[in-house]
């Protein structure tokens, strides 16, 4: 078997860097033992990483108890190699998160857009980048990620229910203006990446169930993001809610989970119930906690249909864990207990848990994809922090 030396060299370099990112600071000897490479090779690679300033020296570490001689030099990942800018675009707002190269947050901003045209959105995104401070890192901006509520295929937006992108190519626009890699991905997919990459618990198979303005699921299978043939995997908001009246309606007339049980749909239902056009999510949460009968029935209905979709996700993907990303469920964690009780008839239900970060999950998942891209380490497990 012939192995290309350049490919082998790249593999070795990435293995050493991944070890430093995930387990540093550590000595060259420790790295050598962990990755199974000889000390000369590791020392050469570490020297190169130090020269590139992807790693930095911490000086001598602690020697073994009772040992004499020179203490080993420790090296760690340089999280200030550069920074990423990560956007999330919904119908109502743009969020922007700048992160170090280890995922830690540098700056967060949000701008209301209220369904404005893409030309206005792009201008606001440019302004958010321009307003960032000088972080005094080794390098400046290294990559941009953009999370969208819609189907994405091969870094291009296929469709979106919330923003008319008007044939604007986001990748070309930002690459032309900032000369860095640009990643566009579905927001639920990025939240799934967050749940895997910002945890020391290695999950091979998981689902991230997002309920915001729209509904979607990000799916990780065998430690890789699963998007399906054309990027439509996890589009559970499009699932039809079947009619049990006994009459067969045209499928196009059946409601979807998105139209009935997205966060926007739930608030709309509550406004109709309360006859109050200003009724908000915070008011709904308070009324539920105060045992308001009408709102309690609404949330019980939500739990019923959420349990049905959850059972479909379990049957389809058999995940180790299902994460729920929703401000409603985050404020009312008893919803998950309700779903768990409704699913006791299933032989095996994976843990149903809240996202580790409902607010930043999608943006941090974008940061992970951006960092992987810049380091040419797509497909390798890197453990980030926030």
Backbone torsions as a table, in degrees:
resi	resn	phi	psi	omega
1	UNK	NA	124.8	-179.3
2	UNK	-94.5	125.9	179.5
3	UNK	-113.0	123.6	177.9
4	UNK	-61.4	126.3	-176.6
5	UNK	-63.0	-37.0	179.1
6	UNK	-65.3	-40.1	178.0
7	UNK	-64.1	-43.1	179.3
8	UNK	-63.6	-41.0	179.1
9	UNK	-62.9	-45.4	178.3
10	UNK	-60.4	-42.5	179.6
11	UNK	-61.1	-44.8	-179.4
12	UNK	-64.2	-42.9	179.5
13	UNK	-62.4	-43.4	-179.6
14	UNK	-67.5	-36.3	178.1
15	UNK	-64.3	-42.6	178.8
16	UNK	-65.7	-45.6	-179.6
17	UNK	-64.0	-41.9	178.5
18	UNK	-60.6	-39.4	179.4
19	UNK	-65.0	-40.6	179.2
20	UNK	-67.6	-42.3	179.2
21	UNK	-62.7	-45.7	-171.6
22	UNK	-82.0	-29.4	-172.2
23	UNK	-131.0	0.6	-179.3
24	UNK	-69.4	168.2	1.3
25	UNK	-74.4	150.3	-178.7
26	UNK	-157.0	162.8	-179.2
27	UNK	-87.4	165.5	177.2
28	UNK	-60.7	-37.9	-179.9
29	UNK	-63.5	-42.1	178.2
30	UNK	-64.7	-41.8	178.6
31	UNK	-61.8	-43.7	-179.7
32	UNK	-57.2	-44.1	-179.6
33	UNK	-67.6	-38.5	-175.6
34	UNK	-70.1	-42.7	-174.0
35	UNK	-96.0	-8.3	176.8
36	UNK	75.4	29.4	176.6
37	UNK	-113.0	152.9	-179.7
38	UNK	-69.7	160.1	-172.5
39	UNK	-63.9	-34.5	-179.7
40	UNK	-64.6	-45.7	179.0
41	UNK	-61.6	-46.0	-179.8
42	UNK	-62.6	-44.0	-178.9
43	UNK	-62.3	-39.0	178.3
44	UNK	-64.2	-44.3	-178.8
45	UNK	-67.6	-43.1	179.4
46	UNK	-61.6	-41.1	177.5
47	UNK	-59.1	-40.0	178.7
48	UNK	-67.2	-41.5	179.0
49	UNK	-64.3	-36.8	176.4
50	UNK	-65.7	-40.2	179.6
51	UNK	-66.0	-38.4	178.6
52	UNK	-76.5	-12.4	-179.0
53	UNK	67.3	25.3	167.9
54	UNK	-79.6	-20.3	175.5
55	UNK	-129.9	160.0	177.1
56	UNK	-139.9	151.2	-177.9
57	UNK	-87.4	138.9	175.3
58	UNK	-104.0	6.8	-178.3
59	UNK	82.9	-160.5	-175.9
60	UNK	-75.5	138.2	176.7
61	UNK	-94.8	-162.7	-179.5
62	UNK	-84.6	135.4	177.1
63	UNK	-84.1	163.5	178.1
64	UNK	-63.8	145.8	-178.0
65	UNK	-57.3	127.5	177.2
66	UNK	82.4	-4.3	-177.8
67	UNK	-88.3	155.0	177.6
68	UNK	-116.5	173.9	179.2
69	UNK	98.7	-178.1	-174.5
70	UNK	-70.3	135.5	178.3
71	UNK	-78.2	148.0	-176.9
72	UNK	-70.5	145.2	174.9
73	UNK	-76.7	135.0	177.7
74	UNK	-101.0	140.1	176.2
75	UNK	-123.5	149.2	176.6
76	UNK	-138.4	164.3	178.9
77	UNK	-66.7	139.3	178.5
78	UNK	-94.5	95.3	-178.1
79	UNK	-69.3	-10.8	178.9
80	UNK	-101.3	25.8	174.2
81	UNK	-61.8	-36.9	179.4
82	UNK	-175.4	-171.5	178.5
83	UNK	-138.0	160.6	177.4
84	UNK	-114.4	152.0	171.8
85	UNK	-117.6	129.5	-172.8
86	UNK	-129.2	126.8	-177.9
87	UNK	-111.8	152.5	167.1
88	UNK	-131.7	124.4	-176.7
89	UNK	-114.3	114.6	173.2
90	UNK	-110.6	-172.7	178.4
91	UNK	-71.0	-27.0	-172.9
92	UNK	-103.4	-23.8	-173.8
93	UNK	-155.2	161.3	169.8
94	UNK	-112.0	129.0	171.5
95	UNK	-108.3	144.0	176.2
96	UNK	-133.4	132.1	178.3
97	UNK	-129.9	123.2	173.2
98	UNK	-99.0	137.1	-178.7
99	UNK	-132.2	155.1	167.5
100	UNK	-67.7	179.1	-179.2
101	UNK	-83.1	9.8	170.7
102	UNK	-116.1	9.3	177.5
103	UNK	93.2	-9.2	-178.7
104	UNK	-70.0	141.5	-172.9
105	UNK	-74.0	134.3	174.1
106	UNK	-104.5	-43.7	-173.7
107	UNK	-156.0	140.8	177.0
108	UNK	-131.9	136.5	175.7
109	UNK	-144.0	154.4	176.9
110	UNK	-137.1	140.8	177.7
111	UNK	-127.8	132.7	176.5
112	UNK	-79.3	135.3	179.5
113	UNK	-120.9	-27.1	174.6
114	UNK	47.3	54.2	172.6
115	UNK	62.2	36.9	175.9
116	UNK	-78.3	163.1	-177.8
117	UNK	-67.8	161.3	-175.5
118	UNK	-61.1	-31.8	179.2
119	UNK	-61.4	-39.4	177.7
120	UNK	-70.1	-40.3	-179.7
121	UNK	-61.6	-45.6	179.9
122	UNK	-61.2	-40.5	179.1
123	UNK	-62.6	-42.4	179.2
124	UNK	-66.1	-37.5	178.7
125	UNK	-64.9	-42.7	176.5
126	UNK	-60.3	-43.2	-179.9
127	UNK	-62.9	-39.2	178.9
128	UNK	-63.3	-39.9	177.6
129	UNK	-66.8	-44.2	-178.0
130	UNK	-63.6	-28.8	-177.6
131	UNK	-81.2	-6.1	179.9
132	UNK	-66.1	143.0	176.9
133	UNK	-73.1	168.2	173.0
134	UNK	-79.3	114.5	-175.3
135	UNK	-82.9	-5.6	177.2
136	UNK	56.7	43.2	177.5
137	UNK	-92.0	173.2	177.8
138	UNK	-56.7	-47.1	176.0
139	UNK	-124.5	168.8	178.1
140	UNK	-89.9	-137.8	178.9
141	UNK	-61.8	129.7	-177.0
142	UNK	-112.9	-22.7	-179.1
143	UNK	-166.7	156.4	177.1
144	UNK	-127.0	133.8	172.0
145	UNK	-118.1	148.0	-179.1
146	UNK	-133.9	118.3	176.9
147	UNK	-95.1	131.1	179.9
148	UNK	-125.7	152.0	174.8
149	UNK	-89.8	89.5	-177.7
150	UNK	169.5	-177.2	-179.0
151	UNK	-86.3	131.2	178.2
152	UNK	-123.1	133.1	179.2
153	UNK	-134.0	121.9	179.6
154	UNK	51.4	49.1	174.2
155	UNK	69.7	16.4	178.3
156	UNK	-126.8	142.7	-179.9
157	UNK	-78.8	121.4	177.7
158	UNK	-82.3	-49.3	175.5
159	UNK	-160.0	158.7	177.5
160	UNK	-149.0	135.3	-179.2
161	UNK	-83.2	-11.0	-170.6
162	UNK	-110.2	-27.7	-178.1
163	UNK	-132.8	132.8	173.4
164	UNK	-88.4	106.3	-176.9
165	UNK	-78.7	-7.0	167.1
166	UNK	51.8	40.9	178.4
167	UNK	63.9	16.0	175.2
168	UNK	-77.1	129.6	177.0
169	UNK	-92.2	102.7	-177.0
170	UNK	-61.6	-37.0	-178.7
171	UNK	-62.8	-50.9	-179.9
172	UNK	-61.7	-42.5	-177.3
173	UNK	-59.0	-50.7	-175.2
174	UNK	-78.0	-31.7	175.1
175	UNK	-66.3	-40.0	179.2
176	UNK	-65.6	-35.4	-175.8
177	UNK	-86.7	-29.0	-172.7
178	UNK	-123.1	-9.8	173.2
179	UNK	56.7	43.3	176.3
180	UNK	-135.6	162.0	175.1
181	UNK	-60.2	143.7	179.4
182	UNK	-127.0	126.5	-179.0
183	UNK	-114.4	126.6	174.6
184	UNK	-114.5	130.4	-177.2
185	UNK	-152.5	156.1	175.6
186	UNK	-62.2	140.1	-173.3
187	UNK	-65.4	-36.7	178.8
188	UNK	-68.8	-36.2	176.4
189	UNK	-61.1	-41.8	-179.9
190	UNK	-67.9	-33.9	177.7
191	UNK	-66.3	-34.3	176.5
192	UNK	-66.1	-41.5	176.4
193	UNK	-60.4	-40.7	177.0
194	UNK	-58.2	-47.3	-176.3
195	UNK	-61.9	-31.2	179.3
196	UNK	-82.4	-44.4	-169.4
197	UNK	-86.6	-19.9	179.4
198	UNK	-103.9	40.4	179.4
199	UNK	-147.6	138.7	175.7
200	UNK	-79.2	-13.1	175.1
201	UNK	-79.2	118.1	-175.9
202	UNK	-83.2	107.9	179.1
203	UNK	-103.6	122.5	-179.7
204	UNK	-85.1	-31.0	-175.7
205	UNK	-138.6	119.9	-179.7
206	UNK	-151.6	162.2	173.8
207	UNK	-127.7	134.9	172.4
208	UNK	-110.4	114.1	-174.2
209	UNK	-98.6	109.3	-175.8
210	UNK	-104.5	128.4	177.1
211	UNK	-128.1	99.6	179.1
212	UNK	-130.5	-131.3	174.7
213	UNK	-60.8	-33.6	173.6
214	UNK	-124.6	179.1	-178.9
215	UNK	-123.3	134.4	177.8
216	UNK	-159.7	166.6	177.8
217	UNK	-133.0	133.1	171.2
218	UNK	-97.4	136.8	-172.7
219	UNK	-123.7	125.8	172.5
220	UNK	-108.2	123.5	177.3
221	UNK	-125.1	126.9	-177.7
222	UNK	51.2	43.2	175.7
223	UNK	67.5	16.4	177.3
224	UNK	-127.0	143.1	176.6
225	UNK	-63.6	128.3	177.9
226	UNK	-105.1	118.5	-178.2
227	UNK	-115.6	-3.4	-179.3
228	UNK	82.5	-170.3	-174.0
229	UNK	-72.2	-38.2	-178.2
230	UNK	-130.2	29.5	175.4
231	UNK	82.4	9.9	-174.1
232	UNK	-95.8	-3.6	179.5
233	UNK	-59.8	136.8	178.0
234	UNK	86.5	3.3	179.0
235	UNK	-78.8	61.6	-173.4
236	UNK	-73.8	-15.5	174.4
237	UNK	-60.9	-22.8	-179.9
238	UNK	-85.4	-5.3	-179.6
239	UNK	-61.1	134.1	-179.2
240	UNK	-79.1	140.9	174.1
241	UNK	-95.4	111.7	-170.4
242	UNK	-70.4	150.2	178.2
243	UNK	-90.4	123.7	-177.8
244	UNK	-103.3	16.8	-177.1
245	UNK	-75.7	-12.9	-179.5
246	UNK	103.1	-18.8	176.4
247	UNK	-96.5	141.2	-178.4
248	UNK	-91.9	103.0	175.7
249	UNK	-79.3	159.8	171.1
250	UNK	-61.9	139.8	-176.5
251	UNK	-60.0	-31.9	-179.4
252	UNK	-67.2	-17.1	179.8
253	UNK	-94.0	-6.4	179.0
254	UNK	-77.5	142.8	176.8
255	UNK	-71.7	157.2	175.5
256	UNK	-104.1	165.7	176.7
257	UNK	-61.8	-35.9	178.8
258	UNK	-62.1	-48.7	-176.0
259	UNK	-69.1	-23.5	-176.7
260	UNK	-101.7	-32.3	-168.3
261	UNK	-136.3	19.3	166.6
262	UNK	-69.3	168.2	179.4
263	UNK	-60.5	-41.3	178.1
264	UNK	-61.6	-41.4	-178.7
265	UNK	-67.0	-39.8	179.8
266	UNK	-64.1	-44.6	179.2
267	UNK	-64.2	-38.4	177.0
268	UNK	-61.7	-44.6	177.8
269	UNK	-59.6	-42.3	-179.0
270	UNK	-65.4	-37.7	179.0
271	UNK	-65.2	-38.4	177.4
272	UNK	-65.8	-44.9	-179.8
273	UNK	-60.2	-44.4	-175.5
274	UNK	-87.9	-4.9	-177.6
275	UNK	52.5	46.3	-175.8
276	UNK	-141.6	107.6	-178.0
277	UNK	-68.9	-14.6	-179.4
278	UNK	-98.8	3.3	-177.3
279	UNK	-61.5	132.3	-171.7
280	UNK	-119.4	172.5	177.1
281	UNK	-60.1	-44.5	-179.2
282	UNK	-62.1	-36.5	177.7
283	UNK	-67.6	-40.3	177.9
284	UNK	-60.8	-44.7	-179.1
285	UNK	-62.2	-43.4	179.9
286	UNK	-65.4	-42.0	179.5
287	UNK	-64.5	-38.3	177.6
288	UNK	-64.0	-44.3	179.0
289	UNK	-64.0	-27.0	178.1
290	UNK	-88.5	8.6	176.1
291	UNK	63.8	35.2	173.6
292	UNK	-61.3	125.5	-173.1
293	UNK	-61.4	-44.0	-176.8
294	UNK	-66.1	-44.5	-179.6
295	UNK	-71.0	-35.1	177.0
296	UNK	-61.3	-41.8	177.9
297	UNK	-65.1	-38.8	178.8
298	UNK	-62.5	-46.2	-179.6
299	UNK	-67.8	-35.2	176.4
300	UNK	-63.2	-40.7	176.2
301	UNK	-63.2	-42.7	177.2
302	UNK	-57.7	-45.9	-180.0
303	UNK	-61.4	-38.2	-179.6
304	UNK	-61.0	-51.4	-178.7
305	UNK	-72.3	-30.8	176.4
306	UNK	-66.2	-37.7	177.2
307	UNK	-64.7	-38.0	178.6
308	UNK	-62.8	-49.0	-179.5
309	UNK	-64.5	-38.2	177.7
310	UNK	-61.4	-40.1	177.8
311	UNK	-63.3	-36.4	176.7
312	UNK	-64.9	-41.3	179.6
313	UNK	-63.9	-39.6	178.5
314	UNK	-64.2	-44.0	-179.6
315	UNK	-66.2	-38.0	-175.0
316	UNK	-77.2	-39.8	-169.5
317	UNK	-120.0	-14.0	179.4
318	UNK	45.5	56.1	-175.1
319	UNK	-76.5	157.8	173.0
320	UNK	-68.8	-30.1	-175.2
321	UNK	-157.1	145.7	173.1
322	UNK	-116.9	123.4	177.7
323	UNK	-99.7	139.9	177.9
324	UNK	-111.7	126.8	-178.3
325	UNK	-119.6	99.6	-178.6
326	UNK	-161.9	132.0	177.6
327	UNK	-62.8	-28.8	178.3
328	UNK	-67.0	-49.4	-178.5
329	UNK	-70.4	-32.5	177.0
330	UNK	-61.9	-36.6	179.9
331	UNK	-82.4	-24.0	-179.5
332	UNK	-126.8	72.0	-175.5
333	UNK	-62.3	-15.4	177.8
334	UNK	-64.7	-17.3	176.0
335	UNK	-59.3	-41.2	179.3
336	UNK	-65.3	-37.9	177.0
337	UNK	-63.4	-39.7	178.3
338	UNK	-60.9	-45.9	179.6
339	UNK	-63.6	-44.3	-179.8
340	UNK	-57.7	-42.8	179.3
341	UNK	-64.8	-38.2	-178.7
342	UNK	-68.8	-21.2	-175.6
343	UNK	-101.8	13.1	-178.3
344	UNK	-64.9	-16.5	178.6
345	UNK	-72.6	-18.8	179.4
346	UNK	-75.6	146.3	-178.3
347	UNK	-65.4	-30.8	-178.3
348	UNK	-150.4	119.3	178.6
349	UNK	-115.2	122.4	179.2
350	UNK	-67.9	165.2	175.7
351	UNK	-57.7	132.3	175.6
352	UNK	-106.2	112.8	-170.8
353	UNK	-133.4	158.9	174.7
354	UNK	-74.3	152.1	172.9
355	UNK	-56.7	149.1	178.0
356	UNK	-69.2	-17.9	178.4
357	UNK	-158.6	91.4	-177.0
358	UNK	-60.6	-35.8	-174.4
359	UNK	-73.9	-47.5	-169.7
360	UNK	-105.0	-2.3	-170.1
361	UNK	-52.2	-51.1	-177.6
362	UNK	-63.2	-43.7	-179.0
363	UNK	-65.5	-39.8	179.9
364	UNK	-72.5	-32.8	173.1
365	UNK	-61.9	-38.4	174.5
366	UNK	-63.7	-39.8	177.3
367	UNK	-61.5	-40.6	178.3
368	UNK	-61.1	-46.7	179.1
369	UNK	-62.1	-39.4	-179.4
370	UNK	-64.2	-45.7	-178.9
371	UNK	-65.8	-45.1	176.8
372	UNK	-55.5	-41.9	-177.7
373	UNK	-65.1	-46.6	-178.4
374	UNK	-63.6	-39.0	-178.4
375	UNK	-82.9	-1.4	-177.6
376	UNK	56.3	42.7	-176.8
377	UNK	-124.4	32.8	176.1
378	UNK	-60.9	133.4	-179.0
379	UNK	93.8	-11.9	178.2
380	UNK	-96.5	142.1	179.9
381	UNK	-77.2	120.1	173.7
382	UNK	-123.2	134.4	-178.6
383	UNK	-100.2	118.2	-178.4
384	UNK	-105.9	173.9	-174.8
385	UNK	-130.5	156.8	173.4
386	UNK	-154.9	NA	NA
